[in-house]
Amino acid sequence: MTRRTNALLAALVAGALTSVSAVSIAQTSDAPMTHADKKAAKKQAEADKDAAVAQAKADKKKTESQSEANEAAADAKLKNAKKAD
């Protein structure tokens, strides 16, 4: 897998785990979950998902930028090597 794919998967897994842990914490209390609690947990899960997607997009953009910078550095090294000959 490529670095971008790995970064994307890692962000999605992290977001999913955060959502699961938030719901499980809410369910471990002694009192039964009220409608408001369920609604809040759903909104939190949606926010976590949105954050995971945003993070994955940012990671992808960063990875692409780093790749472009590495390519430019390699091109510069090649030009310098050709000049040295």
Secondary structure, 3 states (H helix, E strand, C coil): CCHHHHHHHHHHHHHHHHHHHHHHHHHCCCCCCCHHHHHHHHHHHHHHHHHHHHHHHHHHHHHHHHHHHHHHHHHHHHHHHHHHC
